Amino acid sequence: MRTVRRLLSVSAAVVLAAVTLTAAPAAAAGPHIVVLGTLTGSCCSQAFAINDHGVVVGQSQVGTQENPPERAVRWQNGVITDLGTLGGSRAVALAINNNGWIAGYSELAGGAVHAFLWRPGLGMTDLGTLGGDSVATGVNDGGVVVGRSVVNGQLHGFRWANGVMSKIVTPTGEGFDPAGINKNGKIGGSLNGEYSGQPAWWKNGQTVASGLVGHAGAINDSGDVAGTYWDGTQGAFVWRADGTVLNLTMPAGAKFAEAAGINLSRHAVGRRTTEDGHVRAVYWSELGTPRLLPGLVPGGQSSAFGVNRLGQTVGQANLGATGGGYTAVLWTR
C-alpha cells in the first residue's frame, strides 16, 4: 500500500482476564502469563499497550478466511471489545492513556489509512492527516495525540490537540517519528525515522538528539526513553532524562535485542533474538538486568510491547513451539 506500508511497519515494530491492580507480594513466584484472547476465539491477536488501570489495547483478526482483517480492540475486566473502524475493514489500537482514551489507525472506506482517537461514549474520531496516510502512536493523559503522517511523500511527525493536527518541526528540518508522548508533553521519537535515524525528544519546538544510532520505542512520564540502537550490533537501551545512556544487558544467547516499552521505574520490555532466529519476550530491570518472560508452550516464541507502572506487561505469544498462530498475552509479576 505505497508509503503506508512503511507507516504500518514502523508501528508494528513498535506491535485479558480481569486484572487486579495490587502490587505482587515480595515472595510471590512469577511472572505469570495470561491469554487475552481474540474476537473470534481463533488466531490471531496482539496487545500493544496497557494503562495503569490494567486496560489493554491492540488488535484481533476477525473471520476465518485467508489473511483476515484485524480490528482495534480493548481488553477490560475479562471482556474484549471491538472498537470499530473509520469505514474500512481494518484498524489497530497502539496506545491508551489512564482515562481510557485510545489511539491508533484505521482504514477508511476508500482504503486510505488515518489516525484515530477513540473515547468512551464518543467512539472513534478521524484525526485527519498532514497530506497522506497517518498513524497515531501515542496519547497522554491530557488527550494530546502524536504519530506520523505523509507530507509530500515523506514521513513526518504530528501532534494533535483540541481538534487540530500540526506538523512537528525540527530545527534542521529533519523528519521526526514519534513513539509516544508523556504527561508533560515531551515526545519521544526518532529523527529521520526508523532505519537511518537517532533517538531524540521534542517539546515546544525544541529537539534534543541522543547521539545514538537507532530508534526510540517508548517514553515514560519522567522523560526516559527506551529503544533500540545499532553500533555494529543491535541492542536495547534506556536514554535517561538526565542525558545518560544505559545499554541494557543482552540476555544469554541473544544476537539482537530490542526495547519497545518503559515504565516509570525505568523497567523496559521488548524481545531478544538468537542466532537461529528464535524470538522471546524480555523484561529488563532499572539496572538493565534481563529476564526472559514465559511463553505459552515450551520453545514457543513471544514479544513484549508495553508495560505499566506495576510492571504488568503485554505482547504476544505463539500457540505452538514451531510458529503458527499467536495470541495477545499479559504477563503479571
C-alpha positions as CSV (number, residue, x, y, z in Angstrom):
1,M,0.0,0.0,0.0
2,R,2.6,2.6,-1.1
3,T,4.1,4.7,1.7
4,V,1.5,3.4,4.2
5,R,3.5,0.1,4.3
6,R,6.3,2.0,5.9
7,L,3.9,3.7,8.3
8,L,2.4,0.5,9.4
9,S,5.7,-1.5,9.6
10,V,7.1,1.1,12.0
11,S,4.0,0.9,14.2
12,A,4.1,-2.9,14.3
13,A,7.7,-2.8,15.4
14,V,6.8,-0.8,17.9
15,V,3.1,-4.4,17.6
16,L,-7.5,-10.2,29.3
17,A,-8.6,-11.7,32.1
18,A,-9.7,-9.3,34.9
19,V,-6.6,-7.6,36.3
20,T,-6.3,-6.8,40.0
21,L,-4.1,-3.7,40.4
22,T,-2.3,-4.6,43.6
23,A,1.4,-5.0,43.9
24,A,2.5,-8.6,43.9
25,P,3.8,-9.8,47.3
26,A,7.6,-9.9,47.6
27,A,7.7,-13.6,47.9
28,A,5.3,-14.4,45.1
29,A,6.5,-16.5,42.2
30,G,6.3,-15.1,38.7
31,P,6.0,-13.8,36.2
32,H,2.7,-15.4,35.1
33,I,1.3,-15.4,31.6
34,V,-2.4,-14.9,30.8
35,V,-4.0,-15.4,27.4
36,L,-6.1,-12.3,26.5
37,G,-7.9,-14.0,23.6
38,T,-9.4,-12.9,20.3
39,L,-12.7,-11.6,18.9
40,T,-13.4,-14.9,17.1
41,G,-11.9,-17.3,19.6
42,S,-9.2,-18.3,17.0
43,C,-6.0,-16.9,15.6
44,C,-4.7,-14.2,16.0
45,S,-4.3,-11.2,18.3
46,Q,-1.6,-8.8,19.6
47,A,-1.5,-6.5,22.7
48,F,0.5,-3.3,22.2
49,A,-0.2,-1.1,25.3
50,I,-1.6,-1.2,28.9
51,N,-2.5,1.7,31.1
52,D,-2.0,1.9,34.9
53,H,-5.6,0.6,35.5
54,G,-4.8,-2.6,33.6
55,V,-6.8,-1.9,30.5
56,V,-5.1,-3.3,27.4
57,V,-5.4,-2.4,23.7
58,G,-4.2,-4.0,20.5
59,Q,-5.6,-5.8,17.5
60,S,-7.5,-9.1,16.8
61,Q,-8.2,-10.7,13.5
62,V,-11.8,-11.4,12.6
63,G,-13.1,-14.1,10.3
64,T,-11.7,-17.4,9.2
65,Q,-10.7,-16.5,5.6
66,E,-7.1,-16.3,4.5
67,N,-5.4,-13.0,5.7
68,P,-8.5,-11.9,7.7
69,P,-8.7,-8.2,8.6
70,E,-7.6,-7.0,12.0
71,R,-9.7,-4.9,14.2
72,A,-8.7,-2.5,17.0
73,V,-9.7,-4.0,20.4
74,R,-9.7,-3.3,24.1
75,W,-9.4,-5.9,26.8
76,Q,-11.0,-4.8,30.1
77,N,-12.3,-6.8,33.1
78,G,-12.1,-10.0,31.1
79,V,-14.1,-8.6,28.2
80,I,-12.7,-8.0,24.7
81,T,-14.4,-5.1,22.8
82,D,-14.2,-4.3,19.0
83,L,-13.6,-0.5,18.8
84,G,-14.9,-0.4,15.2
85,T,-13.2,1.4,12.2
86,L,-13.4,4.6,10.3
87,G,-15.3,2.9,7.5
88,G,-12.8,0.4,6.2
89,S,-12.3,-3.2,7.3
90,R,-9.0,-2.9,9.3
91,A,-8.0,-1.0,12.4
92,V,-5.3,-1.3,15.1
93,A,-5.0,0.3,18.6
94,L,-1.5,1.2,19.6
95,A,-1.8,3.4,22.7
96,I,-4.0,4.1,25.7
97,N,-4.0,6.7,28.4
98,N,-5.1,6.5,32.0
99,N,-8.5,8.0,31.1
100,G,-9.2,5.1,28.7
101,W,-8.6,7.2,25.5
102,I,-7.2,5.0,22.8
103,A,-5.1,6.0,19.7
104,G,-4.2,4.0,16.6
105,Y,-5.0,3.8,12.9
106,S,-7.9,2.6,10.7
107,E,-8.7,2.2,7.0
108,L,-11.3,4.4,5.5
109,A,-13.9,3.1,3.2
110,G,-11.8,4.1,0.2
111,G,-8.7,2.3,1.5
112,A,-6.7,5.3,2.9
113,V,-5.3,5.0,6.4
114,H,-6.0,7.6,9.0
115,A,-5.0,8.1,12.7
116,F,-7.9,7.8,15.1
117,L,-8.7,8.7,18.7
118,W,-11.3,6.5,20.5
119,R,-13.0,7.9,23.6
120,P,-15.5,6.2,25.9
121,G,-19.0,7.3,25.0
122,L,-17.8,9.1,21.8
123,G,-16.3,6.3,19.8
124,M,-13.7,6.7,17.1
125,T,-12.7,10.1,15.7
126,D,-10.8,10.6,12.5
127,L,-7.8,12.8,13.3
128,G,-7.0,13.5,9.6
129,T,-3.6,13.7,8.1
130,L,-0.9,16.1,7.1
131,G,-1.4,15.3,3.4
132,G,-1.4,11.5,3.0
133,D,-1.9,8.5,5.3
134,S,-1.4,8.8,9.1
135,V,-0.9,6.6,12.2
136,A,-1.3,7.6,15.8
137,T,1.3,6.1,18.1
138,G,0.7,7.8,21.5
139,V,-1.8,9.7,23.6
140,N,-1.1,11.3,27.0
141,D,-3.5,11.9,29.9
142,G,-4.2,15.4,28.7
143,G,-5.6,14.0,25.4
144,V,-2.7,15.1,23.2
145,V,-2.1,12.6,20.4
146,V,1.1,12.1,18.5
147,G,2.0,10.0,15.4
148,R,3.3,10.1,11.9
149,S,1.9,11.2,8.6
150,V,2.9,11.7,5.0
151,V,3.9,15.1,3.7
152,N,4.8,15.4,0.0
153,G,5.8,11.7,0.0
154,Q,7.9,12.0,3.2
155,L,7.1,10.8,6.7
156,H,6.8,13.5,9.4
157,G,5.6,13.5,12.9
158,F,2.4,15.2,14.0
159,R,0.9,16.5,17.3
160,W,-2.9,16.6,17.6
161,A,-4.6,18.6,20.3
162,N,-8.1,20.2,20.6
163,G,-9.1,19.1,17.1
164,V,-6.0,20.5,15.3
165,M,-3.2,18.4,13.8
166,S,0.1,20.2,13.4
167,K,3.4,19.1,11.9
168,I,6.3,18.5,14.3
169,V,9.0,20.8,13.0
170,T,12.7,20.3,14.0
171,P,15.3,23.0,13.9
172,T,17.2,21.3,11.0
173,G,14.0,20.3,9.1
174,E,14.6,16.6,9.6
175,G,11.6,14.3,9.9
176,F,10.6,13.3,13.4
177,D,9.0,9.9,14.0
178,P,7.1,9.9,17.4
179,A,7.0,6.8,19.5
180,G,4.9,8.3,22.4
181,I,4.2,11.4,24.5
182,N,4.3,11.7,28.3
183,K,2.1,13.7,30.7
184,N,4.4,16.8,30.4
185,G,4.0,16.9,26.6
186,K,7.6,15.6,25.9
187,I,7.5,13.5,22.8
188,G,10.0,10.6,22.4
189,G,10.8,9.6,18.9
190,S,13.5,9.3,16.2
191,L,15.0,11.8,13.8
192,N,14.9,10.6,10.2
193,G,12.7,7.7,11.1
194,E,13.5,4.1,12.0
195,Y,16.2,2.8,9.7
196,S,18.7,5.7,9.5
197,G,17.9,7.9,12.4
198,Q,18.7,8.6,16.0
199,P,16.5,8.6,19.2
200,A,15.5,12.1,20.2
201,W,12.9,14.0,22.1
202,W,10.8,17.0,21.1
203,K,8.9,19.6,23.2
204,N,7.6,23.1,22.3
205,G,9.8,23.3,19.2
206,Q,13.0,22.1,21.0
207,T,14.6,18.9,19.7
208,V,17.4,17.1,21.6
209,A,19.1,14.1,20.0
210,S,20.6,11.3,22.0
211,G,23.7,10.8,19.8
212,L,22.8,7.1,19.3
213,V,22.1,5.5,16.0
214,G,18.8,3.6,16.2
215,H,15.1,4.4,17.1
216,A,13.0,5.1,20.1
217,G,10.3,2.7,21.2
218,A,8.7,4.5,24.2
219,I,8.9,7.4,26.6
220,N,7.8,7.4,30.3
221,D,6.4,10.3,32.4
222,S,9.9,11.1,33.7
223,G,11.2,11.6,30.2
224,D,13.3,8.5,30.0
225,V,13.3,6.9,26.5
226,A,13.7,3.2,25.7
227,G,14.5,1.9,22.3
228,T,17.0,0.0,20.0
229,Y,20.5,1.0,19.0
230,W,22.8,-0.1,16.2
231,D,26.6,0.1,16.5
232,G,27.7,-2.9,14.5
233,T,25.2,-4.9,16.5
234,Q,21.6,-4.4,17.7
235,G,20.8,-3.9,21.3
236,A,18.3,-2.2,23.7
237,F,18.9,1.0,25.6
238,V,17.4,3.4,28.1
239,W,18.2,7.1,27.5
240,R,17.6,8.7,30.8
241,A,16.1,12.1,31.3
242,D,19.4,13.3,32.7
243,G,21.1,12.6,29.4
244,T,22.9,9.4,30.4
245,V,22.5,6.2,28.3
246,L,22.2,2.7,29.8
247,N,22.8,-0.1,27.3
248,L,20.6,-2.9,28.6
249,T,22.3,-6.3,29.1
250,M,21.9,-8.8,26.3
251,P,20.1,-11.9,27.5
252,A,22.1,-15.1,27.4
253,G,22.3,-16.5,23.8
254,A,20.9,-13.3,22.2
255,K,22.3,-12.0,18.9
256,F,19.9,-9.0,18.9
257,A,17.7,-7.2,21.4
258,E,15.0,-4.5,21.1
259,A,13.1,-2.4,23.7
260,A,9.6,-1.3,22.9
261,G,8.2,-0.2,26.3
262,I,9.3,1.5,29.5
263,N,7.5,2.4,32.8
264,L,8.1,5.0,35.5
265,S,10.5,2.7,37.3
266,R,12.7,2.5,34.2
267,H,11.8,-1.1,33.7
268,A,11.9,-1.8,30.0
269,V,10.3,-4.6,27.9
270,G,10.9,-5.9,24.4
271,R,12.4,-9.1,22.9
272,R,15.6,-10.9,22.1
273,T,16.5,-12.9,19.0
274,T,19.0,-15.7,19.0
275,E,21.4,-16.7,16.2
276,D,18.9,-19.2,14.8
277,G,16.1,-16.6,14.8
278,H,14.2,-17.6,18.0
279,V,12.4,-14.6,19.5
280,R,11.5,-14.3,23.2
281,A,9.9,-11.6,25.3
282,V,12.3,-9.8,27.7
283,Y,11.8,-7.7,30.9
284,W,14.7,-5.6,32.0
285,S,15.1,-4.1,35.5
286,E,16.0,-0.5,36.1
287,L,19.7,-1.6,36.2
288,G,19.4,-3.2,32.8
289,T,19.3,-6.8,34.0
290,P,17.3,-9.0,31.7
291,R,14.7,-11.7,32.5
292,L,13.1,-13.9,29.8
293,L,9.3,-13.9,30.1
294,P,7.5,-17.3,29.9
295,G,5.8,-18.5,26.8
296,L,2.6,-20.4,26.3
297,V,4.3,-23.6,25.3
298,P,7.9,-25.0,25.7
299,G,10.0,-23.5,23.0
300,G,7.3,-21.0,21.9
301,Q,8.2,-17.5,20.7
302,S,6.9,-14.3,22.1
303,S,7.4,-10.5,22.1
304,A,6.6,-7.8,24.7
305,F,5.4,-4.3,23.6
306,G,4.1,-2.4,26.6
307,V,4.4,-2.2,30.4
308,N,2.6,-0.2,33.1
309,R,3.7,1.2,36.4
310,L,3.1,-2.1,38.2
311,G,5.2,-4.0,35.8
312,Q,2.3,-5.6,34.1
313,T,3.5,-6.4,30.5
314,V,1.6,-7.0,27.3
315,G,2.5,-8.5,24.0
316,Q,2.0,-11.7,22.0
317,A,3.0,-15.4,22.3
318,N,2.8,-18.2,19.8
319,L,0.4,-21.0,20.4
320,G,2.8,-23.7,19.2
321,A,6.5,-24.4,19.5
322,T,7.1,-24.1,15.8
323,G,5.3,-20.9,15.0
324,G,1.8,-20.8,13.6
325,G,-0.9,-18.9,15.4
326,Y,-0.3,-16.3,18.1
327,T,-2.4,-14.5,20.7
328,A,-2.3,-11.4,22.8
329,V,-1.0,-12.1,26.3
330,L,-0.5,-10.3,29.7
331,W,2.5,-11.1,31.9
332,T,1.9,-10.3,35.6
333,R,4.8,-10.1,38.1
